[in-house]
Amino acid sequence: MSSVETSEPTPEPTRRDFLYIATGAFAAVGVGAVVWPLIDQMNPDAASLALATSEVDVSSVAEGQSIIVKWRGKPVVVRHRTAKEIEEAKATPLNQLIDPIARNANLPDDAPATDANRAAPKAEQWLVMVQICTHLGCVPLGQQGEYDGWFCPCHGSEYDSAGRVRRGPAPENMAIPPFKFSESGTSVTIG
């Protein structure tokens, strides 16, 4: 037996097929035009990128003084702590802290919140910290409160002289940004 192939002719595209394809392409371009600005606006602006690092001269900061600099749009306090503040922070048992984690970008994520893990390495008198309350993002007042550290008047959170939360609704210690002191110790680069 011989097999006879019967092939049906392929139908020619119709005007309706063209309209479906054109409408789909137009809709895809329209969705792309709407979505691209939404995605692009999530990129940091030029001002933020310019503030990626900040170099701060700390040679004129006396013991017991603080300076506040802006880094990535956030206030960062550079505090020259007194011997009394350092001793009080070292004497605090970790089991009395609300947040036992250091929150130091220069250390592993699970580093304990000891004073040494919050202060500058080899320069414990210096504290470099983002001065933003971890409860609702307020800016706490320095050298206030029972623990001689920072006090957030909005909801009553109190931090000690190492920036560790001690009382109030704040869930975490204030963050320590990435930083590095110069060899001479007269300047610090944040970021």
Summary of the structure (lengths in Angstrom):
residues: 191
radius of gyration: 29.0
end to end distance: 83.5
largest distance: 106.7
contacts: 528
relative contact order: 0.15
helix: 25%
strand: 26%
